[in-house]
Amino acid sequence: MNAWWLLLALGQEDRDGSQTPTLYRAEKALFEHGDIRWLHDGQIGGFLDSVFDDPWFRRQFPKAIKPSVAVGRFSDRSYAEGGTLYFPGHPKTGRPTACNFSVLHELTHTLAPGHNHDRVFAATYAVLVTRFVSEEAGRELARSYRQNGKPGWVPKNSYGSGPAKTTR
């Protein structure tokens, strides 16, 4: 599963040397994708364990430290802060809930600090999706970043408490 071509394609700097932001709208394709999996409480930690236990991941991100998981201060969004990934609480249990794409998105913030939704972030996120969800989902995300990398899209919260931002 070699997706480094994606890093080259998305990680190129613009002519003026700055990086073009690619924001949430491009990720809409993932939330309509068949590979979406909803994770509750300990399942989020288990998914992160599978990522951090992967030899490829350890080679690519040797200094990465597995973040903890908690319910965030906001009921409608996920975010990464410090060494913790925060997710909305499930309406019945109050425990963290997120989909596999949101977990990887927030993890990307810890792996690419200072690259808040720019091309480096997008490339890293797409590589993680390719590796830990499916090649098809990674290709779809890369295609969507190329076509729709514009701000403004916020995914629907599947638990019915209104729109939920999956990122900061």
LUMTOR-496933 format. One record per residue (C-alpha): x, y, z. Coordinates in steps of 0.02 Angstrom, whole numbers, always signed. Example, Ala and Ser with C-alpha at 12.3 -4.5 7.8 and 13.67 -1.06 7.14 Angstrom:
residues 2
       xx       yy       zz
     +615     -225     +390
     +684      -53     +357
//
This chain:
residues 168
       xx       yy       zz
       +0       +0       +0
     +113     +139      -62
      +28     +307      -55
     +181     +419      -56
     +132     +480     -229
       -9     +567     -136
     +113     +659      -24
     +202     +723     -178
      +41     +774     -265
      -41     +860     -116
     +114     +920      -26
     +179    +1035     -162
     +193    +1217     -116
     +100    +1350     -212
     +198    +1466     -326
     +211    +1599     -191
     +281    +1472      -67
     +129    +1461      +46
      +20    +1309      +64
     -161    +1314       +8
     -283    +1262     +144
     -389    +1110     +103
     -531    +1104     +226
     -682    +1008     +279
     -789    +1003     +122
     -668     +881      +41
     -696     +757     +182
     -883     +745     +146
     -844     +603      +26
     -784     +497     +172
     -942     +518     +273
    -1039     +449     +126
     -916     +306     +102
     -958     +125     +139
     -802     +105     +247
     -865     +220     +385
     -868     +134     +555
     -938     +210     +712
     -834     +179     +867
     -890     +198    +1047
     -785     +222    +1202
     -654      +82    +1211
     -671      +44    +1026
     -586     +211     +989
     -437     +160    +1096
     -435      -10    +1012
     -431      +72     +841
     -287     +185     +897
     -197      +30     +965
     -209      -52     +793
     -135     +105     +713
       +8     +123     +838
      +45      -65     +834
      +67      -62     +645
     +252      -78     +596
     +228      +39     +448
     +156     +173     +561
     +298     +155     +686
     +426     +177     +545
     +338     +329     +471
     +304     +415     +638
     +439     +352     +758
     +412     +494     +883
     +223     +480     +887
     +147     +454    +1058
      -24     +373    +1069
     -149     +504    +1127
     -279     +475    +1260
     -465     +488    +1218
     -595     +590    +1310
     -763     +675    +1292
     -735     +854    +1236
     -799    +1018    +1304
     -912    +1036    +1153
    -1057     +919    +1117
    -1045     +940     +931
     -864     +926     +878
     -704     +827     +887
     -534     +906     +914
     -356     +867     +965
     -274     +962    +1106
     -112     +919    +1192
      -96     +730    +1201
     -284     +699    +1196
     -412     +671    +1059
     -583     +737    +1111
     -746     +673    +1039
     -931     +708    +1072
    -1014     +601    +1203
    -1139     +468    +1151
    -1315     +531    +1195
    -1356     +377    +1300
    -1190     +332    +1381
    -1101     +500    +1384
     -942     +409    +1332
     -837     +465    +1180
     -903     +418    +1009
     -825     +447     +838
     -805     +367     +669
     -643     +293     +605
     -618     +443     +489
     -636     +568     +632
     -512     +471     +739
     -384     +473     +598
     -419     +657     +563
     -387     +708     +743
     -235     +593     +752
     -167     +683     +599
     -169     +846     +697
      -48     +767     +822
      +63     +696     +684
      +72     +856     +580
      +74     +996     +710
      +66    +1169     +638
      -14    +1107     +477
     -194    +1143     +518
     -288    +1079     +364
     -155    +1128     +238
      -83    +1016     +104
      +37     +928     +223
     -109     +889     +337
     -216     +830     +190
      -79     +717     +123
      -43     +641     +294
     -228     +613     +326
     -256     +533     +156
     -109     +416     +182
     -179     +363     +352
     -351     +334     +278
     -273     +230     +139
     -174     +127     +263
     -301     +104     +403
     -469     +109     +316
     -452      +61     +133
     -360     +107      -26
     -528     +152     -105
     -569     +274      +36
     -395     +351      +22
     -415     +374     -166
     -586     +451     -142
     -519     +571      -11
     -374     +623     -125
     -495     +649     -270
     -611     +749     -160
     -469     +858      -94
     -422     +899     -274
     -602     +940     -323
     -680    +1011     -165
     -543    +1072      -51
     -641    +1223       +4
     -706    +1276     +175
     -884    +1268     +231
     -940    +1088     +245
     -985    +1019     +416
    -1037     +836     +430
    -1204     +789     +507
    -1197     +716     +682
    -1269     +540     +665
    -1338     +547     +841
    -1461     +685     +800
    -1395     +826     +908
    -1367     +940     +759
    -1217     +968     +648
    -1051     +902     +713
     -883     +969     +662
     -763     +825     +652
     -613     +937     +676
     -556    +1092     +766
//
